Amino acid sequence: MAAMPQIAVYVSNAGSKEIFCFAMDRDSGDLVAIGRVAVPGTDKPSPTSIPMAVAPDHRFLYAALRSEPFPVSSFAIDPRSGRLSHLGIAPLADSMAYIITDRNGRFLFSASYPGAKLAINPIDREGRVEARATQVLATRPKAHCVVVDASNRYVYCTNLGADMVMQLRFDATSGTVSDNAPAAISTKPNAGPRHLAFHPNGRFLYLLNETDATLGAYAIDLATGTLAELQTVPTLPPDFAGKPSAADLHVTPDGRFIYSSERTTSTLKGYRIDPERGTFSRCGRWPTETTPRGFAIDPCGRFLLAAGLSSNAMTVYAIDPDNGALSPLKQYPLGEMPSWVEIVDLN
């Protein structure tokens, strides 16, 4: 491990309300602990998760607690060591299941599962989220994820309880959104749309449905920002008889593979992507940490890091560049209820 970390890894722990910080070796995937920081703002527990987001310039990290007064903490990322310094706290509009910045790092988007809201808060020049929102928009039940496209013009938000994905236009000057046409697309009934992930080429968007554990591919009309379904497939075997609980979704940086996690079976599923068509085909299924709510892929696409909400640990996997297969390398202990993983290239 080099003296100065090449890559920093941050894992939020909902039970202990803290972020574990690691330095990651770019070649071996080895992790070395470089610190732990508290996520302050409330004495109450943060149920199930502490969502995090990283600024586009990798200078700041944001972490939101999901208990009143729903504080979001802003942290500065030291570009040499990867350590975090707390900058401030601001209240969000509700308990937020997902946060992300716009592509310029000027606004923080947040989606509220219990409150059925989509909120947008400004970020000041020092990297701190501001308390006064530019917009708080009512959604259908159980808003769960919000993402912003590479052009910074279009926003998509899943509504798990309504089986729909909102399609929105974003004004990056005012920090507000408006309905696209159409304003939403529907999934199959009781699919439970949860997480979204873009293909690096910007032409496709992938959707993981929680309650039926299906994975969908959508083409993005680059002129209008609207979606068209290409493919939807089950991620669980045909003989599965339990209650599905799909969780997280990520695409490798080269756009060749996509992975999803499923909590009931504690497994990861991998698919090979056709970059021209956007569709995918299965490449494997692997056991992982118990209740894998969150995972992430390193910036080079060589390693996948999966955290277990119930195992209080994280396993680093090597990704086979030819077939996408995952091989476990090492397990690392974490805090209580690890739920979110962010990886930052410090170079």
Secondary structure, DSSP 8 states (H G I E B T S, - for coil): --SS-SEEEEEEETTTTEEEEEEE-TTT--EEEEEEEE--S-SS---S---EEE-TTSSEEEEE-SSTT-EEEEEEE-TTT--EEEEEEEE-SS--SEEEE-TTSSEEEEEETTTTEEEEEEB-TTS-B-SS-SEEEE-SS-EEEEEE-TTSSEEEEEEGGGTEEEEEEEETTTTEEEEEEEEEEE-STT--EEEEEE-TTSSEEEEEETTT-EEEEEEE-TTT--EEEEEEEESS-TT--S---EEEEEE-TTSSEEEEEETTTTEEEEEEE-TTT--EEEEEEEE-SSS--EEEE-TTSSEEEEEETTTTEEEEEEE-TTT--EEEEEEEE-SSSEEEEEEEE--
